[in-house]
């Protein structure tokens, strides 16, 4: 079990990221931390791991802890053994077994005589049997780096495991190994992830938001159901407040009109009865004061309801308002767009694939390309796009429009501002105000319009691309997505899913996210 007590954190010269968070996580539980992009999930995980210090509050960890980070740049100069924190123990064991009896080696080993055996078992589990423990981490692929740190869990056997986006670079086989491990481990586990299959293995969801931390007792599917119920209740509250606001405004208008009629009638009677001018002025002033007081009462009521309505509307999930209304492709269904015959590609004079590939893509197809890390999925996409030429075989293409969204969102002009990039898609001559309205719908407020695109996060770049597609009136005939959900939070995954599943063109997707592939309707699978 561990506790977070009144945790607050903010960056220099910035607002607080979160304030006075309290959380208790029971021993042997499996939980996930979710929330919108920028809420501070990874930061909170680092605080729990004692990687960074909070501004206020404290963390009480009762047990050994191991943290698997999302990014590994800080470890590139270390050897695999150093990353696993076993280098000194392995050296001590080697010295002892070679006959050296210095006490320092026994203290370092600390009776951990089976360290080599655990290391071999862990590396074998993660399919890293041939890994040299003395090689630098920078020489490994993203998936291999992740698996090294996951192997460290089995080697060091911690009581508390913290995982930050552990499936980002894992292929399907490795993901399944992780799922199996999470199901079987008795350690306390806390996960930050957008992988819904992984999130469905936990028993508690903690949602981090501007209001603090909310707890949902169940897996991600249960959490999503509860959020949907909450959203329906929110929409009902919004409609109720809208009706109340309309009624309050009508009441104000009716009351003031009735008051004006009564005042006019009273004034007429007073003039007929010969009331003195000074008394008439007094009566008129009193009537104006009463009218002003009446207006103030109604204005206060209307302002209160309007304020409540603004708060309710600001709570509506952003994913519900960010949707690309793709036009249908003009190509007839079934037209052959790409035909690849007996193709292969050589790296260092060796063929990438054991057997030459044959592939046909027709208009309207929804195809996923699957394979383990290093199997050549991205290379195949580049061959199909014409960015690379096959070493053997032939690729034929018809005339069609393609948009390729890679893992780095290379379509984004990093030197352009947010507004200027959006304008590049404005082939329908929309007014400036209309473009800015669409930018706002995709969460790009006026304070971001002059911001350079190179400072945008992955989720922001995705939203900007989707906004651009929404501005354009030219539907692409084919959309190619290369690991589109990597580095996206759940909200942005939902935005992408909602946009893509209503697209009626041709779709080619590289992804290990089975839930995403199912939800966007992929029906053809090609495995490398």
C-alpha positions, 0 to 999 in steps of 0.5 A: 500500500502507498499513500499520496498526501496533499500532493501539489506540483507546478512548473516554474513560471506556470500554473499549478499542474495539480493541487492537494491530491490525495490518493490511497492505493492498496497492496496487490491492486492493479490500477490505471491513471487516466485523464486528458492530455496535459493533466499531469499523469506522467508527472504524477507517476514520476512523483510516486517513483521519487523521480521528481519532488512535489512542491508540497505534500509527500508520498509514503511508499511501503515497499520496493518500487520499480518505474518503467518510464515512457522515454529512454533518452536519459539511459542511452549511454548506459549498458543494458546491465546498468539500466537493469541495475544488476551490473554491480551484482553480476560483477561481484558474482563473477569475482566471487566465482573466480576465487576472489573473497573480498568482503565488498563483493559479498556485501554487493551481492547480498546473497542474491546467488540466483541473479544470473538465472533470473536475468536469463529467465527474464530476457528469455521471457521477453525474447531478448535471449541474444542480448548482450548485457554490456551493449549500450541501450542506444543501440536498441530499437524502441521495442527492445528498450521497453522490453529491457525495462520490463525484464527488469521487473522480473529480475528485481521483483519489486513490490510496486510497479509503475508503468508509463505507456509500456505498450507504445513500441511493443509489437503484438506478441510482446503486448500479449506477454505484457498482458499475461504478466500483468494478469499473473503478477501479485505486485501492486501495479499502477499504469498510465496507458492509452492501450484499452486492452491493457487498461481492461486488466486493472481493477480500478481507474483513477481519473486525473482532471482539473477537479482532482482525482476521481475513483472508478472501481472497475476496468476501463470498459466499466469506466467508459460506461460510467463516463457515458452515463455521466455525460448523458446526465450532463447533457440533461442538465445542460438542456434543463438549464437552457430551458430555465434560462429561456424561461427566465428571460421570458419572465423578465420580458413579461414582467418589465412589459407589465410594469411599463404598462402599469406605470403608463396607466398610472401616469395618465391617471395622475395627469388627469387628476391634476397631481402637482409637477413636483409630486409627478417627478417624485412618482416618476423617480420612484417608478424608475427605481422600482423598474431598476430594482426589478431588472436587477433581480431578473438580471441576477437570476439570469446571470446565475443560470448563465454561469451554471450553463457555462460551467456545464458546457465546459465539462462536455467531453471534447471528443464529442465536438471534434469530428471530421465530416469526411466527404466520400471518395469519388472512386468506385468501390473495388477499383484496383489502386495498388498492385504489388507483384513479387516485391522485396527490398534489400538492406545491406544486400539482404532481402527484408522478407524471406519470401517476395510479397504480393499485395493488392489494394482496392478502393474501399478496402480497410487493411491492417498491416501487422508484424513484429518489430523490425518486420518491415511494415513502415518500409512496405508503406514507403514502397507503396507510396513510391518513396522507396523503390523495390529491389525486385518485383513491380508495383503498379498504381492508379491515379488517386489522392493519398494522405499518409499520417506517420508516427511523427506527423511529418505532414505538419509544417513545423515552421508554420503557425497553427493558423497558417497551417490550417489555412493550407487546407482551405481550398474551399475559400472559407472566411478567416472567422470560419477557419478560426471557429473550426480551430477552436472546435479542435481546442486551438483557442486564439492564444495558440493561433500564432504558436509554431507547430514544432512546439505542439505535442503528438496529440495536438499535431493529430488534432491539427491534422484532423482540423485541416481535413475538416477544413478541406473539401477534398476527401482523400481517396486513401488514408494511411496510418502508421501506428496512429495511436502511439503517444496519444492519450485516450481522449485523442485516440477517441477523437481519431477513432470517431473521425476514421470510422465514418470515413468511406475511402480506402484505409491502410493501417499499421497498428498493434492496437486491436481495439482501435482496429476493431472500432474503425472497422478493419476487416482485411489483415496482412501479416509480414 
